Amino acid sequence: MILTLYYRNLMIQQKMIKKMISQYLNSIGPSFIHEEDDKKELPPPSCSDVKPQYVHHLALQPPPEVSHSIPKHEDVKQRCVKFTVACLLLLLLVVGILLVYYFSSTCVHGMQCGDGSCVWETQWCDGVTDCPAGQDEDNCVRLHGSGFLLQIYSTQSKDWRTVCSHGWTDQQGSTSCQSIGYSRGTYFKSGQQQTDSDGRFLIVKSDFNPQVSILQQLHTSNMCPNNSVVTLHCTDCGHGVNSSKASRAQQASVGSWPWHVSLQVVGSHRCGGALISPYWIVTAAHCVNGVSSPADWAVYAGIVDPSSTLFSPAYSVSGIIVHEGFNSLTRSDDIALLRLSKPLDIKASSNIGPVCLPNVGLNVTVPENGWITQFGHQVNGGSGSSYLMEAQVSLIDAAECNHSTAYIGRISQDMFCATETDAGARLCYTDSGGPLVSLMDGLWWLVGDNILGGHCTGKNKPGVYGNITQSLGWIYQQMKKHQND
């Protein structure tokens, strides 16, 4: 009896539990059905009972962003790191550029020698040869203007300074001329002129030694005791004998142009040249091109007829120096130097004497007049005449000379043009290498050397001359390099 009651209560509890579960499932949705209801068969749906079903799609939304706030000190730290990295990258870039520039530039830290090596800037013009070929001591002494004012480059102040004449003697003068490039024994004289300089001088030291470079025996000063500075004449130059100097081309008289020489090969006149010192002659590079042996050349001075040299001595040549930039096609740097085996005796005859090289600051400008001397003849003067001719010329602007009717852009900075002032009396069939000179302040100065004579061609082409002023540094450099040959 007791078991029956227990079983009945148990069944009632089970039904109550099932009912509670069924009610719970029905409350949360139709998809959950009672286990026993799942076993019952449902009647087929009626067509009239079917209602359209719609599938509802829920839009996918991104998950909400969760902002994590960074503490202020962390943000500052990150910015500092980024800034530091950027600065380091910029620094590396600058260092890289400097390294490239350093290794691509041969002389960032100094001055470049001719062989590409470098010396410190303080070693330039200090009187001690540091470059293998001595370029660091070239062109450190110069003459300025028509008054031959001596100027020396000061390494200390890095500028050109005049030299106070206080304590100056011919010993210092001779040493200075050798520093320019003139040979020992050709020195002429020193002089002085009053100065109103701003107090930038060089003064000779008291313990002068003629065996030491003049550059080592001077010191800078802001005052000059006697208020006069040194003028220096390394050779007696520029004195031509008076001539009629008519405007028309004509034969030159003996001694009118004492610097004009005849350069001959195996007894035959080849080119003209200009005597610039007892040892040195300037001519055109194309004149000596192909005949480079000094033994083949002879120089005749003081003559006006190169075919009559019976009573004129022939001077032998010890060296021929052609400008390293010479181009036979364009005629650029068409200049050469001949060094004589022994010096011409310029004191023995007034028919022989050097022309002055153009000093720094001595500018010849268009339309300056000058004179040319060449072995040749006039337009109607017959053929074959080789007498020394003279003619007045006028310098021509480079732009005009480069015009299409003339030389079509062939005239470069190291050239200039000139034409005879009297177009009806031009020189024809003249030689190359002859000088063009200009008279300034009572002296004759070498302005150009004839490199292309277009006279009498029927095309109205002026003559072309090498610009001696542009080549002045090269001339002195070679003279100094070979002064003891």
C-alpha positions in Angstrom: 0.0 0.0 0.0 2.8 2.3 0.9 4.6 1.5 -2.3 1.5 2.2 -4.4 1.1 5.6 -2.8 4.8 6.4 -3.4 4.6 5.4 -7.0 1.5 7.5 -7.6 3.1 10.6 -6.0 6.2 10.0 -8.1 4.1 9.9 -11.3 2.3 13.1 -10.3 5.6 14.8 -9.7 6.9 13.7 -13.1 3.8 15.0 -14.9 4.1 18.3 -13.1 7.8 18.5 -14.0 7.0 17.7 -17.7 4.3 20.3 -17.7 6.6 23.0 -16.3 9.2 22.1 -18.9 6.6 22.2 -21.7 5.4 25.6 -20.6 9.0 26.9 -20.4 9.8 25.7 -23.9 6.6 27.2 -25.4 7.5 30.5 -23.8 10.9 30.7 -25.4 9.9 29.8 -29.0 8.2 27.4 -31.4 11.4 25.8 -32.5 11.6 23.9 -29.2 8.8 21.2 -29.0 8.0 18.7 -26.4 9.6 15.4 -26.7 6.3 13.6 -26.8 4.7 16.1 -29.2 7.5 15.4 -31.6 6.3 11.9 -31.9 2.7 13.0 -33.0 1.9 13.2 -36.7 0.7 16.6 -37.8 -2.0 17.0 -40.5 -0.8 18.3 -43.8 -1.2 22.1 -44.1 -4.1 23.5 -46.1 -3.4 25.7 -49.0 -5.7 28.3 -47.6 -3.9 28.2 -44.4 -0.5 28.9 -45.9 0.7 32.4 -45.3 3.7 33.9 -47.1 6.9 33.7 -45.1 9.6 36.3 -45.2 13.2 35.8 -44.3 14.4 38.6 -42.2 18.1 39.4 -42.6 19.8 41.2 -39.9 22.3 43.8 -41.0 25.8 42.9 -40.0 27.3 45.7 -38.0 30.9 46.0 -37.0 31.6 45.4 -33.5 31.7 48.6 -31.5 35.0 50.3 -31.3 36.5 50.2 -28.0 38.7 53.3 -27.5 41.7 52.7 -25.4 43.0 55.9 -24.1 46.8 56.3 -24.1 48.2 58.0 -21.1 49.6 61.4 -21.9 53.1 60.6 -21.0 53.1 57.5 -23.3 52.0 59.7 -26.3 54.8 62.2 -25.6 57.3 59.4 -25.4 56.2 58.0 -28.8 56.5 61.4 -30.4 60.0 61.8 -29.0 61.1 58.5 -30.4 59.8 59.3 -33.8 61.5 62.7 -33.8 64.8 61.2 -32.7 64.6 58.6 -35.5 63.9 61.3 -38.1 66.8 63.4 -36.8 69.2 60.4 -37.0 68.0 59.7 -40.6 68.6 63.3 -41.6 72.0 63.3 -40.0 73.0 60.1 -41.9 71.8 61.7 -45.1 73.9 64.8 -44.5 76.9 62.7 -43.6 76.5 60.7 -46.8 76.3 63.8 -48.9 79.4 65.2 -47.3 81.3 61.9 -47.8 80.3 61.8 -51.5 81.4 65.4 -51.9 84.7 64.8 -50.0 85.7 61.8 -52.1 84.6 63.3 -55.4 86.3 66.6 -54.7 90.1 66.3 -54.8 90.9 69.3 -52.6 88.2 70.1 -50.1 90.8 70.8 -47.4 93.3 72.8 -49.5 94.6 73.7 -52.9 95.2 71.4 -55.8 98.5 70.8 -57.5 99.0 70.0 -61.1 99.2 66.3 -60.6 95.9 66.3 -58.6 97.5 66.1 -55.1 96.6 68.6 -52.5 98.4 71.0 -50.1 97.0 73.1 -47.3 95.9 76.6 -48.3 98.4 78.0 -45.8 101.2 76.3 -47.9 100.2 78.3 -51.0 102.7 81.1 -51.7 104.7 80.5 -48.5 108.0 80.3 -50.3 108.4 76.5 -49.9 107.7 74.2 -52.8 105.1 71.6 -51.7 103.5 70.6 -55.1 105.7 68.2 -57.1 105.9 70.7 -60.0 105.9 73.8 -57.8 102.5 75.1 -58.7 101.9 76.3 -55.1 104.6 78.9 -55.6 103.7 80.0 -59.1 102.1 83.4 -59.8 102.6 84.6 -56.2 104.5 87.7 -57.3 103.1 90.0 -60.0 103.4 93.4 -61.6 100.4 95.7 -61.8 99.5 98.4 -64.3 101.7 100.5 -66.6 103.7 101.6 -63.6 105.0 98.1 -62.8 103.8 98.2 -59.2 105.1 95.1 -57.3 102.4 93.1 -55.6 102.9 89.9 -53.6 100.3 87.5 -52.3 100.1 87.3 -48.6 99.1 83.9 -47.2 98.4 85.4 -43.8 95.8 88.0 -45.0 94.9 86.1 -48.2 95.1 89.2 -50.4 97.6 91.0 -52.7 99.7 93.6 -51.0 102.1 96.2 -52.2 105.7 96.2 -50.8 107.0 99.2 -48.8 110.2 100.5 -50.4 111.7 101.1 -47.0 114.8 98.8 -46.8 114.3 97.6 -50.4 117.5 97.0 -52.5 118.3 95.6 -56.0 119.0 92.2 -54.2 115.3 91.9 -53.3 114.4 93.2 -56.8 116.4 90.5 -58.5 115.0 87.8 -56.2 111.5 89.0 -56.9 112.0 88.8 -60.6 113.2 85.2 -60.3 110.0 84.4 -58.4 108.0 85.8 -61.3 109.9 83.7 -63.9 112.8 85.8 -65.2 116.2 84.3 -65.3 119.1 85.4 -63.0 121.1 88.1 -64.7 118.4 89.7 -66.7 117.1 92.0 -63.9 116.8 95.6 -64.9 115.9 97.9 -62.0 113.6 98.7 -59.0 111.9 102.0 -58.4 109.4 103.5 -56.0 106.2 105.6 -56.1 104.3 107.5 -53.4 101.3 105.7 -52.0 98.0 106.6 -50.4 97.3 102.9 -49.5 94.9 102.0 -46.7 97.7 100.5 -44.6 98.1 97.0 -46.1 101.8 96.6 -46.8 104.6 94.0 -46.8 108.0 95.0 -45.4 111.3 93.3 -46.0 112.8 91.6 -42.9 116.1 93.0 -41.7 117.9 89.6 -42.1 117.5 89.3 -45.8 119.0 86.2 -47.5 119.3 86.3 -51.4 119.3 82.5 -51.5 115.8 82.3 -49.9 112.5 83.0 -51.7 111.3 86.6 -51.3 108.0 85.2 -50.0 109.8 84.1 -46.8 111.5 87.4 -46.2 108.5 89.7 -45.9 106.1 90.4 -43.1 102.7 92.2 -43.1 102.4 95.7 -41.7 99.8 98.4 -41.4 102.2 101.2 -42.1 105.0 102.1 -44.4 107.7 104.4 -42.9 108.5 106.4 -46.1 105.0 106.1 -47.6 106.3 104.8 -50.9 106.0 101.4 -52.5 108.2 99.3 -54.9 108.0 99.3 -58.7 109.9 96.6 -60.4 111.3 96.3 -64.0 112.6 92.7 -64.6 113.7 93.6 -68.1 114.1 96.8 -70.1 111.1 96.5 -72.4 108.8 98.3 -74.7 111.1 100.8 -76.3 110.6 101.0 -80.1 112.5 103.3 -82.3 110.4 106.2 -83.6 108.8 105.4 -87.0 106.5 107.3 -89.3 103.7 105.0 -88.1 101.5 105.9 -91.1 98.0 104.5 -91.1 98.6 102.6 -94.4 100.5 99.3 -94.5 104.1 99.7 -95.4 107.5 98.3 -95.0 109.0 98.6 -91.6 112.3 100.3 -91.0 115.2 98.6 -89.2 114.8 98.9 -85.4 111.2 100.1 -85.5 110.0 96.9 -83.9 113.1 95.5 -82.1 111.2 92.6 -80.6 110.1 91.1 -83.9 112.2 88.0 -84.7 112.3 85.6 -87.6 112.0 81.9 -86.7 113.7 79.7 -89.3 113.9 76.0 -90.0 116.9 74.8 -91.9 117.6 78.3 -93.3 114.1 79.0 -94.3 111.8 81.5 -92.6 108.8 79.8 -91.1 107.1 82.1 -88.6 107.4 85.4 -86.7 107.8 85.8 -83.0 108.0 88.4 -80.3 111.0 88.7 -77.9 109.7 89.1 -74.3 113.1 88.8 -72.5 116.7 88.0 -73.4 115.9 84.3 -73.2 112.2 84.0 -74.3 110.2 84.3 -77.5 106.4 84.1 -77.9 104.9 82.7 -81.1 101.9 80.7 -82.3 101.7 77.0 -81.3 100.8 75.9 -84.8 104.1 77.4 -86.1 106.2 74.8 -84.2 103.7 72.0 -84.5 105.4 69.2 -86.4 108.9 70.6 -85.9 109.4 70.0 -82.2 113.1 69.5 -82.1 114.9 72.6 -80.9 118.0 71.7 -83.0 116.0 72.4 -86.1 115.3 76.0 -85.3 117.3 79.2 -85.5 116.3 82.7 -84.4 117.3 85.9 -86.1 116.7 89.3 -84.4 116.9 92.9 -85.6 116.3 92.1 -89.2 113.6 93.2 -91.7 114.4 90.8 -94.5 114.6 87.2 -93.4 116.3 86.2 -96.6 119.3 88.4 -95.9 120.9 87.0 -92.7 124.5 86.9 -93.9 125.7 89.4 -91.3 123.2 88.5 -88.6 124.0 85.9 -86.0 121.7 82.9 -85.6 120.6 82.1 -82.1 120.0 78.5 -81.2 117.0 77.2 -79.4 117.3 75.0 -76.2 113.6 74.3 -75.6 110.1 74.6 -77.2 107.0 74.7 -75.0 103.6 74.4 -76.6 100.5 75.2 -74.5 99.0 71.9 -73.3 95.5 73.1 -74.3 96.4 73.8 -77.9 93.8 72.6 -80.4 94.9 72.7 -84.0 91.4 72.6 -85.3 89.8 75.4 -83.2 93.1 77.2 -82.7 92.3 77.6 -79.0 95.4 78.2 -76.8 97.5 78.7 -79.9 100.6 79.9 -78.1 104.1 78.6 -77.7 107.4 79.6 -76.1 110.9 79.2 -77.4 113.8 79.4 -75.0 117.2 80.5 -76.4 120.4 78.6 -75.6 122.0 81.9 -74.6 120.5 85.3 -74.0 120.3 88.0 -76.6 122.5 91.0 -75.9 119.8 93.6 -75.8 122.2 96.3 -74.7 124.5 95.9 -77.7 122.1 97.2 -80.3 119.0 99.4 -80.3 117.7 97.1 -83.1 117.0 94.3 -80.6 114.9 94.6 -77.5 111.9 92.9 -75.8 108.3 94.0 -75.8 106.5 94.3 -72.5 104.2 91.6 -71.4 100.8 93.1 -70.3 100.8 93.5 -66.5 97.8 92.7 -64.4 95.3 95.6 -64.5 96.5 96.8 -67.9 93.3 96.3 -70.0 93.2 96.8 -73.8 89.5 97.4 -74.8 87.6 97.8 -78.0 88.1 99.8 -80.1 91.7 100.2 -79.0 94.2 100.7 -81.9 97.3 98.7 -82.2 100.0 97.7 -84.7 100.9 94.4 -86.3 104.2 93.4 -87.9 104.4 90.4 -90.2 106.6 89.2 -92.9 104.5 89.4 -96.1 103.3 92.0 -98.6 100.4 94.2 -99.5 97.4 93.2 -101.5 98.8 94.6 -104.7 102.4 94.3 -103.7 103.4 91.3 -105.7 104.0 87.7 -104.7 106.8 86.2 -102.6 107.9 89.4 -100.8 109.0 88.5 -97.3 109.9 91.9 -96.1 108.8 93.0 -92.6 105.5 94.9 -93.0 103.7 97.1 -90.5 100.1 98.1 -90.3 97.8 99.9 -87.9 94.8 97.8 -86.8 91.7 98.3 -84.7 90.4 95.7 -82.3 87.0 94.2 -83.0 84.3 93.1 -80.6 84.1 89.3 -80.2 80.4 89.3 -81.0 81.0 91.1 -84.3 83.9 88.8 -85.1 81.7 85.8 -84.4 79.1 87.0 -86.9 78.1 84.5 -89.5 79.8 86.5 -92.2 83.1 86.2 -90.4 84.1 83.3 -88.1 80.7 81.8 -87.2 81.2 81.5 -83.4 84.8 80.2 -83.6 86.3 83.1 -81.6 86.7 82.0 -78.0 87.8 83.9 -74.8 91.5 83.3 -75.5 91.2 85.1 -78.9 90.3 88.4 -80.3 90.0 90.0 -83.8 91.5 93.0 -85.4 91.5 94.5 -88.9 93.6 97.1 -90.6 92.3 100.7 -90.2 92.9 101.2 -93.9 91.0 98.4 -95.7 92.6 99.3 -99.0 96.1 98.5 -97.7 95.9 95.1 -96.0 98.7 92.7 -95.4 98.5 89.6 -97.5 100.2 86.2 -97.4 101.7 87.0 -94.0 103.3 84.6 -91.6 101.8 83.4 -88.3 103.1 84.1 -84.8 103.9 87.8 -85.4 102.9 90.2 -82.6 100.1 92.7 -82.2 101.3 95.5 -79.9 99.7 98.6 -78.4 101.3 101.8 -77.2 100.2 102.9 -73.6 102.0 105.3 -71.3 105.0 105.5 -73.5 105.7 101.8 -73.7 104.8 99.1 -76.2 102.9 96.1 -74.8 102.3 92.7 -76.4 98.6 92.3 -76.8 98.3 89.3 -79.2 100.0 86.8 -81.4 98.8 86.2 -85.0 97.1 82.8 -85.1 94.8 83.2 -88.1 95.3 85.9 -90.8 92.3 86.2 -92.9 93.5 89.2 -94.8 93.0 89.6 -98.5 90.8 86.5 -98.8 88.0 88.5 -100.4 85.6 87.4 -97.6 86.2 90.5 -95.4 87.5 88.4 -92.5 89.6 90.1 -89.9 92.7 88.7 -88.5 92.5 86.5 -85.4 95.0 86.8 -82.5 95.7 84.9 -79.4 94.9 86.9 -76.2 98.2 87.3 -74.4 96.5 88.6 -71.3 94.6 85.3 -71.0 97.8 83.4 -71.3 99.9 85.6 -69.0 99.8 83.2 -66.1 100.9 80.2 -68.3 103.7 82.2 -69.8 105.2 83.1 -66.4 104.6 79.6 -65.1 106.7 78.1 -68.0 109.4 80.7 -67.7 109.8 80.0 -64.0 109.7 76.2 -64.6 112.5 76.4 -67.2 114.5 79.4 -66.0 117.5 77.2 -65.2 117.4 75.0 -68.4 
